[in-house]
């Protein structure tokens, strides 16, 4: 875990949960995140594996900066920071995930184009 050492996080265990493919009720918030990512990366568009680190960080910044009713209108980023404090901040910094003001959100493929200097 190269990034974990760089930000001073302890290396430990990760719990993995598996869902049955045809059981959306088992997927919880994962479905919402997938829907939000598909706004930026629609099917048939640019493949996920062709994204740069900066592209991934921007997409995650956009998705995690949108307030959600299920989180009492906090953003996922804010809820994560409330739970993990400065350690969470260090992790988000290491991943390049930043806060984007609500009025600056662009959950469309154009956000990646603009970041690369290719769109208005």
C-alpha positions in Angstrom: 0.0 0.0 0.0 2.3 2.7 -1.2 -0.2 5.5 -0.7 -1.0 4.4 2.8 2.6 4.8 3.9 3.0 8.2 2.3 0.1 9.7 4.3 1.0 7.9 7.5 -2.0 5.5 7.6 -1.7 2.1 9.1 -1.9 -0.9 6.9 -4.6 -3.2 8.1 -7.5 -5.4 7.0 -10.2 -4.6 4.4 -13.6 -6.2 4.5 -15.0 -7.2 1.2 -18.7 -7.7 0.7 -20.1 -9.6 -2.3 -23.5 -9.0 -3.8 -25.5 -11.4 -5.9 -25.5 -10.0 -9.5 -29.3 -9.8 -9.8 -30.1 -8.5 -6.3 -30.0 -4.7 -6.4 -31.3 -4.6 -2.8 -27.9 -5.9 -1.7 -26.0 -3.1 -3.3 -27.0 -0.1 -1.3 -25.1 3.1 -2.0 -23.0 1.4 -4.7 -25.8 1.7 -7.2 -26.1 5.5 -6.6 -22.4 6.0 -7.0 -22.5 3.9 -10.2 -25.3 6.0 -11.6 -23.4 9.2 -10.8 -20.2 7.9 -12.4 -22.2 7.0 -15.5 -23.2 10.6 -15.9 -19.5 11.5 -16.4 -18.5 8.2 -18.1 -21.5 7.0 -20.1 -21.7 3.5 -21.6 -20.1 3.3 -25.0 -17.9 6.3 -24.1 -14.3 6.5 -22.9 -13.5 3.2 -21.1 -12.7 3.3 -17.4 -9.2 1.7 -18.0 -8.2 4.5 -20.3 -8.6 7.2 -17.6 -5.6 8.9 -16.2 -5.0 9.3 -12.5 -6.1 13.0 -12.8 -9.3 11.9 -14.7 -10.2 9.4 -11.9 -9.5 12.0 -9.2 -11.7 14.6 -11.0 -14.6 12.1 -11.5 -14.5 11.1 -7.9 -14.3 14.7 -6.8 -17.4 15.5 -8.8 -19.4 12.5 -7.6 -18.3 13.0 -3.9 -19.2 16.7 -3.9 -22.9 16.4 -4.8 -25.1 16.7 -1.6 -27.3 13.7 -1.0 -30.6 13.5 0.8 -29.7 10.2 2.4 -26.7 12.0 4.1 -28.8 14.8 5.5 -27.7 16.9 2.5 -24.1 16.5 3.3 -21.8 15.5 0.4 -20.3 12.0 0.6 -16.9 13.7 1.1 -18.2 15.7 4.1 -19.7 12.5 5.6 -16.4 10.7 5.1 -14.5 13.5 6.8 -17.0 13.6 9.7 -16.3 9.9 10.3 -12.5 9.9 9.8 -11.3 13.4 10.4 -7.7 14.3 9.6 -6.9 10.7 8.6 -9.7 10.8 6.0 -8.4 14.2 4.8 -5.0 12.7 4.3 -6.4 9.8 2.3 -8.5 12.1 0.1 -5.5 14.3 -0.5 -3.3 11.3 -1.4 -6.0 10.2 -3.9 -6.4 13.8 -5.3 -10.1 13.9 -4.3 -11.0 17.5 -3.6 -14.2 19.4 -2.7 -16.0 21.1 -5.6 -18.6 23.8 -4.8 -22.2 22.8 -5.7 -22.5 25.6 -8.2 -19.3 24.3 -9.9 -20.3 20.7 -10.3 -20.5 19.3 -13.8 -21.6 15.6 -13.7 -21.2 15.3 -17.5 -18.4 14.0 -19.8 -17.5 17.7 -20.4 -15.9 18.0 -17.0 -13.0 15.7 -18.1 -12.7 17.5 -21.5 -12.5 20.9 -19.8 -9.9 19.7 -17.3 -7.8 18.6 -20.2 -8.2 22.0 -21.8 -10.4 20.7 -24.7 -13.8 22.2 -23.8 -15.3 25.4 -22.8 
